[in-house]
Structure formats: C-alpha cells, structure tokens
C-alpha cells in the first residue's frame, strides 16, 4: 500500500508538471503570434526617414516626384502589396463588386490594340465616350467635339453629367431608352461604364491633370460658381485644405461608380446617411458625386479600397483607348486624333475655353503681389505639406503617376506610327 500511494503521488506530480508545461507553451505560442503581427507595424511607425539624397535617388528610380508619403500611406501600400501578391485580388474584387469589371470596351490603342488583335477601324466606327475629369481641360474637349462634329454634319454629343445622370440612367436601365447607345459620341463626368450597354464596339478616353493643381482650380472655381459639383461644402466658407479633404480622390470615385447608383434604387442609403448627419437635403437635391461617395462608403471599406486601387492601376490600359494630359495638351489632341481619325489637333490645337477665375491665398498678406502661377505653387505646397490632404488625394495621385507612365508609352508608339506613314 505505501508503495501504491507513493506511485499515485508520483503520477499526480508528473501530470501537474505536464499541465504547467502545456500552459507555458500555450502562452509562448500566443505571445509569438501577436509579436509577429505587432513588431512589423511598430518597426514601420518608428522607421527612420531617409536623408534628402536617398529620397531623391528613390524618386528618380520610381519615377515619382512628390512628397514622401505619410506613415498611413506606407501601411496602406504594405497592405495592398501583400494582398495583391498573395491572392488573386482581381477575381476576388469582381466577386464582391461585379460592376467594377468592364467587359465591353476597346483597350489602349497604342499599347494594347495590336496584341489584342482588334482592328483600328473599330475605334473609329464604334461609340466614343469621353470621361470628363473636372477642371482637367474637359470643357475644351467637349467644345472641340461639338465643333468638329458640326463640321462633318453630325449632331452634338450626348452629355451625361451632374444635371441629368439620374434621369438618363433611370431611362436606360429601367425603361430600355437608348439601350444600345444609338449615338456615336457621349461626354460628361458620369459616363464611365456606359460602354457596357453598347451593341457595337465602344471606347473611353479621358484627359488627366496633376491632382493638386486640379483641386486648386476646382476650389477657386467654386468660389465664384455655385454649380452642382460645388455644393455640399461651400468653398467660400472653408479653407482649401478642408475643402480638398472633403472632396477626396474625384477621378478614383468616377471609376468605382455603379451606374445604378445614379438612380433612385439606392436612395435609401443616402437618406439614412443624411439622417445620421442631420442634413435635410433630399437625394435629388445632392450632386451626383456626393451621392456616389455616400453609397460607396456603404459598400467599400478603406482596406478594400487599397486592393481596388491596384485593380484600377492594372486595368487603366484595358479601360481607356487613350489617356491625355493637360500638361501636354496639344500632344494629347494628336493622340486622340490618331485613335479616332477626327481632327482634334487639326481643329483645336491651342484652343482653351475653360473659364479663368481669380486665384486667392487665404490669410496671407502678400497674396496681392503674387502672379497666378505663384499663387498656384504656394497653394500646392500648402496642400502637399498636409498629411490629411495627401491621404484624401492618395488614390488620384497614384492613378496620375500610372497615367503619366502610360502617356509616355503612347507617345513612343505614336512616333513609331508616324514614321511608318
């Protein structure tokens, strides 16, 4: 019996020791798991800023020439990189947001057309859709199109924008009006996605501008013009930084919109948001860009936007037959003319019809002595130094950098085509 008692005590001691060891191992495992997540983020937050020379070298290699991104941007980029490299992000995005996939569109004429096997004539014969990124020379493009269409005996392009987008898409989607895109030319800031309804070949083109310069121009325009796109936040009552943060990445939002968002089908999301902010304005009274922003907030989280941005960057050349730049406007007109065999450059080179509004620098005593260009540069510097502004424009800045790269490739291809002729 004493021997049995001793044996039992020994077994209980061993079990106790094993239980303690098991508990310790669990603690070590859990601690190791969380440290593997926390330490990289802590390291990123306390990462030393590189010196000026190394920053300049990095900008030269990447082709970027702007302020170093905030820590928010760097974390954003790491999330995006890990998702886009470790998973099939494109298919996952389409599964969640099927309207983002654009099937019925002609790819970039200069960089993708040959490989796709599409005839150049398809671009000329199909529907042509201009996606107007506001304050980027789009008014001039639209005026040019009206002039050249009149010269060849065609009617004006169909305009789809803030004023009529709700009515147009309601008739298109729910009553079949213009279902096959009976017109040849469409223009406006609410046109992306229109090619999905075309029964013939269809292509998009656009003209982009440096996002900082674009919002500066839009802000000053909204001081003097109470158009629909200037509503929601009064530019005359708030400083430019606050106004820009509220506006956000305008072009990125244009590319994300589901055309059904323009209709009454999604008004309940807007009404719910309005009640939460004690705003009495009805959905029909709001500008379409702001309605779209409210609806997109319901469907897409910030982390999902990071992955969607990569999807957008990868598809710009698939979506747009040609991308122009306001910084090289006449060259952009040459490219558009080459794609569509219409005299954009021949008839409209040097043409500028955008209204010019006085530029202001708030709370700066010497503003009256500055030229327009100096005011723009000062405002641009002010915006670039604000991390919240950089976050708000982040998506458009990334798209603009990719568009500049595409524009360079387009020019190279254009020069090769001209030499063959």
C-alpha positions in Angstrom: 0.0 0.0 0.0 2.7 2.6 0.8 4.3 1.7 -2.5 0.9 2.3 -4.3 0.4 5.6 -2.5 3.9 6.7 -3.5 3.3 5.7 -7.1 0.0 7.7 -7.2 1.6 10.8 -5.8 4.4 10.5 -8.4 1.9 10.2 -11.2 -0.1 13.2 -9.9 3.1 15.3 -9.7 4.0 14.4 -13.3 0.5 15.3 -14.5 0.8 18.6 -12.7 4.2 19.3 -14.3 2.9 18.4 -17.7 -0.1 20.7 -17.2 2.1 23.6 -16.2 4.4 23.0 -19.2 1.4 22.8 -21.5 0.1 26.2 -20.2 3.5 27.8 -20.6 3.8 26.5 -24.2 0.3 28.0 -25.0 1.4 31.4 -23.6 4.6 31.3 -25.6 2.7 30.4 -28.8 0.1 33.1 -28.3 2.8 35.7 -27.5 4.8 34.7 -30.5 1.8 35.0 -32.8 0.9 38.5 -31.7 4.5 39.7 -31.7 4.8 38.6 -35.4 1.9 40.9 -36.2 2.8 43.9 -33.9 6.5 44.2 -34.4 6.5 44.9 -38.2 3.9 47.7 -37.7 5.9 49.1 -34.7 9.0 49.0 -36.8 7.2 50.8 -39.7 5.9 53.5 -37.3 9.4 54.2 -35.9 11.2 53.8 -39.2 13.8 56.5 -39.7 13.2 59.0 -42.6 15.8 58.6 -45.3 18.0 61.6 -45.9 17.3 64.0 -48.7 19.8 62.5 -51.1 18.4 59.0 -50.7 14.8 60.3 -51.2 15.8 62.0 -54.4 17.5 58.8 -55.6 14.5 56.8 -54.8 12.2 59.2 -56.6 14.4 59.1 -59.7 14.2 55.3 -59.8 10.5 55.1 -59.2 9.6 58.0 -61.4 7.7 59.7 -58.6 8.4 63.3 -57.8 6.3 64.2 -54.8 6.4 64.5 -51.1 7.4 61.4 -49.1 4.1 59.6 -48.2 2.8 59.7 -44.6 3.0 56.6 -42.4 -0.6 56.0 -43.3 0.3 55.7 -47.0 3.2 53.3 -46.3 1.0 51.0 -44.2 -1.6 51.3 -46.9 0.9 50.2 -49.5 2.1 47.2 -47.5 -1.5 46.0 -47.1 -2.0 46.4 -50.8 1.2 44.7 -51.8 0.6 41.7 -49.5 -3.0 41.3 -50.8 -2.1 41.7 -54.5 0.8 39.3 -54.4 -0.5 36.6 -52.2 -4.1 36.3 -53.5 -6.0 36.5 -56.8 -7.1 40.0 -55.9 -8.7 40.8 -59.3 -11.1 37.8 -59.3 -11.9 38.4 -55.6 -12.7 42.1 -56.3 -15.1 41.2 -59.2 -16.8 38.6 -57.0 -17.5 41.3 -54.4 -18.1 44.3 -56.7 -19.1 42.9 -60.1 -19.8 46.3 -61.6 -16.1 47.2 -61.5 -15.4 44.7 -64.3 -15.7 46.4 -67.7 -16.1 43.9 -70.5 -17.4 45.8 -73.5 -14.6 48.3 -74.1 -11.7 48.7 -76.5 -8.2 48.7 -74.9 -5.5 51.3 -75.3 -5.0 52.0 -79.0 -1.2 52.5 -78.7 -0.2 49.9 -76.1 -2.7 47.1 -76.3 -4.5 47.2 -79.7 -2.0 45.2 -81.7 -1.7 42.4 -79.1 -5.5 42.2 -78.8 -6.0 41.6 -82.5 -8.6 44.4 -82.7 -8.9 46.3 -85.9 -8.0 50.0 -85.7 -11.2 50.7 -87.6 -13.2 49.5 -84.6 -12.2 52.6 -82.7 -13.4 54.9 -85.5 -16.7 53.1 -86.1 -17.7 52.4 -82.5 -19.3 54.5 -79.8 -16.8 57.1 -78.4 -17.2 58.0 -74.7 -15.3 60.9 -73.1 -14.9 60.6 -69.3 -14.6 64.2 -68.1 -12.4 64.6 -65.1 -13.5 68.1 -64.0 -11.0 71.0 -64.3 -8.7 69.0 -66.5 -9.3 70.6 -69.9 -12.6 68.7 -70.4 -14.6 71.8 -71.3 -12.2 72.4 -74.2 -12.5 68.8 -75.4 -16.3 69.0 -75.3 -16.3 72.3 -77.2 -13.9 70.8 -79.7 -16.1 67.8 -80.2 -19.1 69.9 -80.9 -17.2 72.0 -83.4 -15.7 69.1 -85.4 -19.0 67.1 -85.3 -20.8 70.1 -86.8 -18.1 70.3 -89.5 -18.8 66.7 -90.5 -22.5 67.0 -90.4 -23.2 65.2 -87.2 -25.3 66.3 -84.2 -23.7 67.3 -80.8 -22.5 64.6 -78.4 -24.9 63.3 -75.7 -23.9 65.0 -72.4 -24.3 62.9 -69.2 -23.3 64.7 -66.0 -24.4 66.0 -62.7 -27.6 67.6 -64.0 -29.1 64.7 -66.0 -27.3 61.5 -64.9 -30.2 60.3 -62.6 -32.8 60.8 -65.4 -30.6 59.3 -68.1 -29.6 56.1 -66.3 -33.2 55.6 -64.9 -34.5 55.6 -68.5 -31.6 53.5 -69.8 -31.6 50.8 -67.1 -35.3 50.5 -66.2 -37.1 51.5 -69.4 -34.6 50.5 -72.1 -34.2 54.0 -73.5 -31.0 54.4 -75.6 -30.2 50.8 -74.5 -27.8 50.1 -77.5 -26.2 53.6 -77.4 -27.8 54.9 -80.6 -25.5 58.0 -80.6 -21.9 57.9 -81.7 -20.5 60.3 -79.1 -21.0 60.7 -75.3 -19.4 63.1 -73.0 -19.6 64.0 -69.3 -18.4 63.2 -65.8 -20.9 60.4 -65.3 -20.1 58.3 -68.4 -17.7 55.6 -67.2 -19.5 52.3 -67.5 -21.7 53.4 -70.4 -20.0 51.1 -72.9 -21.4 48.1 -71.1 -24.8 48.9 -72.8 -23.4 49.3 -76.3 -24.3 46.8 -79.0 -21.2 47.9 -81.1 -17.6 48.5 -80.3 -17.2 51.2 -77.6 -14.2 53.0 -76.2 -13.4 55.5 -73.4 -10.9 58.3 -73.4 -10.0 60.9 -70.8 -7.6 63.8 -70.0 -6.0 63.9 -66.6 -4.3 66.7 -64.6 -2.0 66.8 -61.6 -4.4 66.2 -58.7 -3.1 69.1 -56.6 -3.5 71.5 -59.5 -6.9 70.1 -60.3 -8.4 70.6 -56.8 -6.8 74.1 -56.6 -8.6 75.1 -59.8 -11.8 73.5 -58.7 -11.7 75.2 -55.3 -11.2 78.6 -56.9 -14.0 78.0 -59.5 -16.4 77.1 -56.7 -15.7 80.4 -55.0 -17.4 82.1 -58.0 -19.7 79.4 -59.4 -22.4 77.7 -57.5 -22.7 74.7 -59.9 -23.9 71.4 -58.6 -20.4 70.0 -58.3 -19.6 72.8 -55.9 -22.4 72.0 -53.4 -22.2 70.2 -50.1 -19.2 72.1 -48.8 -19.1 75.8 -49.6 -15.6 76.7 -50.9 -16.3 80.4 -50.0 -16.6 79.5 -46.3 -13.9 76.9 -45.6 -10.1 76.9 -46.2 -8.8 75.0 -49.2 -7.3 72.1 -47.1 -10.6 71.3 -45.5 -12.4 71.6 -48.9 -10.0 69.2 -50.6 -10.2 66.6 -47.8 -14.0 66.6 -48.2 -13.8 66.3 -52.0 -11.3 63.4 -51.9 -10.0 61.5 -54.9 -12.5 62.6 -57.5 -11.3 60.5 -60.5 -10.9 57.3 -58.5 -14.5 57.7 -57.4 -15.6 58.2 -61.1 -14.0 54.8 -61.9 -15.7 53.0 -59.0 -19.3 54.0 -59.6 -22.0 51.6 -60.5 -24.4 53.3 -63.0 -27.4 52.2 -60.9 -26.1 54.5 -58.1 -27.3 57.4 -60.2 -30.9 56.2 -60.0 -33.4 56.1 -57.1 -32.7 52.5 -56.4 -30.0 53.3 -53.8 -31.6 56.5 -52.4 -32.3 54.8 -49.1 -28.6 54.6 -48.4 -28.3 58.3 -49.0 -31.4 59.1 -46.9 -30.0 57.1 -44.0 -26.7 58.9 -44.1 -28.5 62.3 -44.3 -30.5 61.5 -41.2 -27.3 60.5 -39.3 -25.8 63.9 -40.1 -29.0 65.9 -39.5 -29.0 67.0 -43.1 -32.4 67.7 -44.5 -31.4 67.7 -48.2 -33.2 65.1 -50.3 -31.1 62.8 -52.6 -32.4 64.5 -55.7 -31.0 67.8 -54.3 -27.5 66.5 -53.9 -24.8 66.5 -56.5 -24.3 63.0 -58.0 -20.7 62.8 -57.0 -21.6 63.2 -53.3 -24.4 60.6 -53.6 -22.0 58.2 -55.1 -19.5 58.9 -52.3 -22.1 58.1 -49.7 -23.2 54.8 -51.4 -19.6 53.7 -51.9 -18.9 54.2 -48.2 -21.6 51.7 -47.5 -20.2 49.1 -49.9 -16.4 49.5 -49.8 -14.2 49.7 -46.7 -10.9 51.6 -46.6 -8.8 48.4 -46.7 -10.8 47.2 -49.7 -10.1 50.5 -51.5 -6.4 49.7 -51.3 -6.9 46.4 -53.2 -9.3 48.1 -55.7 -6.7 50.8 -56.4 -4.3 48.1 -57.6 -7.0 46.6 -59.7 -7.7 50.1 -61.3 -3.9 50.7 -61.9 -3.6 47.3 -63.6 -6.6 48.0 -65.9 -6.2 51.6 -67.0 -4.7 50.5 -70.3 -7.6 48.0 -70.7 -10.3 50.5 -70.0 -9.1 53.6 -71.9 -8.3 53.7 -75.6 -6.2 56.8 -75.0 -5.3 58.9 -71.9 -4.4 62.6 -72.4 -2.5 65.0 -70.1 -3.3 68.7 -69.6 0.5 69.3 -69.1 0.9 68.2 -72.8 -2.4 69.2 -74.2 -1.6 69.6 -77.8 0.2 66.2 -77.8 -2.9 64.7 -76.2 -5.0 66.1 -79.1 -2.7 64.5 -81.6 -3.1 61.1 -79.9 -6.9 61.4 -79.8 -6.9 62.4 -83.4 -4.8 59.4 -84.3 -7.1 57.0 -82.5 -10.4 58.3 -83.9 -9.4 59.8 -87.2 -11.1 63.0 -86.2 -9.4 66.4 -86.5 -9.0 67.1 -82.7 -5.5 68.5 -83.1 -6.1 70.0 -86.6 -9.1 72.0 -85.5 -8.5 72.5 -81.8 -4.7 72.9 -81.1 -4.1 75.9 -78.8 -7.9 76.1 -78.1 -8.7 77.0 -74.4 -12.2 77.6 -73.3 -12.1 76.9 -69.6 -13.2 79.9 -67.6 -10.4 81.5 -65.6 -11.3 82.6 -62.1 -9.2 84.8 -59.8 -6.9 82.8 -57.6 -6.7 83.5 -53.9 -4.4 82.7 -51.0 -6.3 83.0 -47.7 -4.7 84.6 -44.6 -1.6 85.7 -46.5 -0.9 89.4 -46.6 1.4 89.4 -49.6 -1.0 87.5 -51.9 -1.9 90.6 -53.9 1.6 90.8 -55.1 1.7 87.3 -56.5 1.2 86.1 -60.0 -1.4 83.4 -60.8 1.3 80.8 -61.2 2.9 81.8 -57.9 -0.4 81.5 -56.1 -0.9 78.0 -57.5 2.6 77.0 -56.4 2.1 78.3 -52.9 -1.3 76.6 -52.6 0.2 73.4 -54.0 3.0 73.5 -51.4 0.5 74.1 -48.7 -1.6 71.1 -49.7 1.4 68.8 -50.2 2.6 69.5 -46.6 -0.7 68.4 -45.1 -0.8 64.6 -44.4 -4.6 64.6 -44.3 -4.7 66.2 -47.8 -2.2 63.7 -49.1 -4.4 60.9 -47.7 -7.5 62.3 -49.3 -5.8 62.6 -52.7 -3.8 59.4 -52.4 -5.8 57.3 -54.9 -5.8 60.1 -57.6 -2.1 60.7 -57.1 -1.4 57.0 -57.7 -3.6 56.9 -60.8 -1.9 60.1 -62.1 1.5 58.6 -61.7 0.5 55.5 -63.6 -1.3 57.6 -66.3 1.9 59.6 -66.9 3.8 56.3 -67.5 1.1 55.2 -69.9 1.1 58.6 -71.7 4.9 58.2 -72.3 4.3 54.8 -73.9 1.5 56.2 -76.0 3.8 59.0 -77.3 6.5 56.4 -78.2 4.0 54.3 -80.1 2.6 57.4 -81.8 6.1 58.4 -83.1 6.7 54.9 -84.4 3.3 55.0 -86.3 4.1 58.5 -87.8 7.5 57.2 -89.1 5.8 54.4 -90.9 3.3 56.7 -92.7 
